[in-house]
Amino acid sequence: MSEIEGSLRIVEGRTELFVPILHSSRGPGKRQGRVFYNEQMAFNRDLSVMLFNAIDFTGKEALDSMAGTGARGIRVANEGARDFTIYVNDSSEEALQYIERNIELNNLDNCRASNSDMRCLLSNRPFDYVDVDPFGTPVPYVSAAIQGCKRNGILGITATDTAPLAGTHPKKCVRRYGAKSVRCTFGHELGLRILVGYLVRKAAELDMGAKPILCFYADHYFRLYMRLRASALEADRSLDQLGYIRYRPEDGFRSFSREYDCTDSYGPLWGGPLYDRTILESMEVHDGLADRTRCIKYLSIWKEELDVPYFYDNDEIASMLHASPPPMDRLFEKLGEVGKISRAHFSPTAFKTDLNLTDLIGIVSEIV
Ligand SMILES: C[S@@+](CC[C@H](N)C(=O)[O-])C[C@H]1O[C@@H](n2cnc3c(N)ncnc32)[C@H](O)[C@@H]1O
């Protein structure tokens, strides 16, 4: 098999890939060579493999619409059940060269290479699964992806524009997502929920419900897997779960509300669960994933994470008390005596609880 000039043969998970010698190894994945590949996203792709193995996709058709070297689609096709077809597409001709070579390298007969603008491809035919993985915001591609998803299909979306969503550029968040954001301790959850809420509103425009299967934040990006349902009733049900987070930076107060208050409400955003717990339970961390340790860690946190739409941070509460933060296990033990508490995947010091802030501060003040 001929090599592609300027490429390197690597193994990610259980799949061999040609990738450009010049590629990103970490960070938000700026395009370095002419074809994009980011090593750090291997964890993100591991989760796609795990999800495809947890859902029955027999006889279905998936589209990796912005595939770069094809790493995600080709791994999904290669590392699990092979009884479905995946189209691996990129608008760049140079990327196509990698996609074709990588399909050949892994001897895959359930993969088809394609070289179109994803919006053209999706306007011609729908798929059961559509993956959208652009540089930065997914906004320009969301309408095409929703319209190109079959009834009850699944959307997989990556967004690396975390700064506008998480409150660093609030005006941009209004322009792109039609939502108000704010800089705060729980900004990454706020941003994730604004993005989910945006998807729900876009789907509702087309009389479709949208429900999270697995939505999370990691490293520098948000990742959403959403199940679409073609039904006006389901669209209304999804919209019913939108609301606002009321937040006062002066004292850290936060709560979820269906109502908008112009002084301290942020959103609209998704207030419901971020995970389909049945699917989480059936996701297995197989041998041979690229970053098994990280998959095990995240999966265990998602399984326990409470369905509260914001988190607190141990350091934040301690600084309100002008004290050093207590050890996390001590905090969990003490709060667990009076309420519910769980870890939250957004940061190692993040936690969720059903206690209100006043009670929370009262209890933490006894252990700092
Ligand atoms: C972030 S990279 C994708 C990375 C890839 N999914 C992976 O896991 O390695 C974004 C890719 O989208 C492609 N792209 C940009 N606009 C596109 C469009 N309108 N249709 C199809 N592909 C597009 C770019 O050529 C680029 O390869």
The ligand as an SDF file (V2000), in Angstrom:
LIG
                    3D

 27 29  0  0  0  0  0  0  0  0999 V2000
  -12.1770   19.3820   13.1840 C   0  0  0  0  0  0  0  0  0  0  0  0
  -11.9440   18.6450   11.6130 S   0  0  0  0  0  0  0  0  0  0  0  0
  -12.6720   17.0680   11.7950 C   0  0  0  0  0  0  0  0  0  0  0  0
  -11.9200   16.1120   12.6520 C   0  0  0  0  0  0  0  0  0  0  0  0
  -12.3460   14.6940   12.5730 C   0  0  0  0  0  0  0  0  0  0  0  0
  -13.7630   14.5060   12.7900 N   0  0  0  0  0  0  0  0  0  0  0  0
  -11.5490   13.8310   13.5380 C   0  0  0  0  0  0  0  0  0  0  0  0
  -12.1410   13.2150   14.4670 O   0  0  0  0  0  0  0  0  0  0  0  0
  -10.3240   13.7800   13.4050 O   0  0  0  0  0  0  0  0  0  0  0  0
  -13.1020   19.4720   10.6150 C   0  0  0  0  0  0  0  0  0  0  0  0
  -13.1550   18.9610    9.1750 C   0  0  0  0  0  0  0  0  0  0  0  0
  -14.3250   19.4870    8.5570 O   0  0  0  0  0  0  0  0  0  0  0  0
  -14.0460   19.6560    7.1720 C   0  0  0  0  0  0  0  0  0  0  0  0
  -15.0840   20.5630    6.6580 N   0  0  0  0  0  0  0  0  0  0  0  0
  -15.2020   21.9010    6.8710 C   0  0  0  0  0  0  0  0  0  0  0  0
  -16.3340   22.3780    6.2760 N   0  0  0  0  0  0  0  0  0  0  0  0
  -16.9540   21.2910    5.7220 C   0  0  0  0  0  0  0  0  0  0  0  0
  -18.1810   21.1140    5.0230 C   0  0  0  0  0  0  0  0  0  0  0  0
  -18.9840   22.1610    4.7830 N   0  0  0  0  0  0  0  0  0  0  0  0
  -18.5310   19.8730    4.6220 N   0  0  0  0  0  0  0  0  0  0  0  0
  -17.7070   18.8190    4.8590 C   0  0  0  0  0  0  0  0  0  0  0  0
  -16.5350   18.9360    5.5280 N   0  0  0  0  0  0  0  0  0  0  0  0
  -16.1580   20.1400    5.9620 C   0  0  0  0  0  0  0  0  0  0  0  0
  -12.6400   20.1860    7.1510 C   0  0  0  0  0  0  0  0  0  0  0  0
  -12.0290   19.9410    5.8980 O   0  0  0  0  0  0  0  0  0  0  0  0
  -11.9950   19.3890    8.2970 C   0  0  0  0  0  0  0  0  0  0  0  0
  -11.3410   18.2400    7.8230 O   0  0  0  0  0  0  0  0  0  0  0  0
  1  2  1  0
  2  3  1  0
  2 10  1  0
  3  4  1  0
  4  5  1  0
  5  6  1  0
  5  7  1  0
  7  8  2  0
  7  9  1  0
 10 11  1  0
 11 12  1  0
 11 26  1  0
 12 13  1  0
 13 14  1  0
 13 24  1  0
 14 15  1  0
 14 23  1  0
 15 16  2  0
 16 17  1  0
 17 18  1  0
 17 23  2  0
 18 19  1  0
 18 20  2  0
 20 21  1  0
 21 22  2  0
 22 23  1  0
 24 25  1  0
 24 26  1  0
 26 27  1  0
M  CHG  2   2   1   9  -1
M  END
$$$$
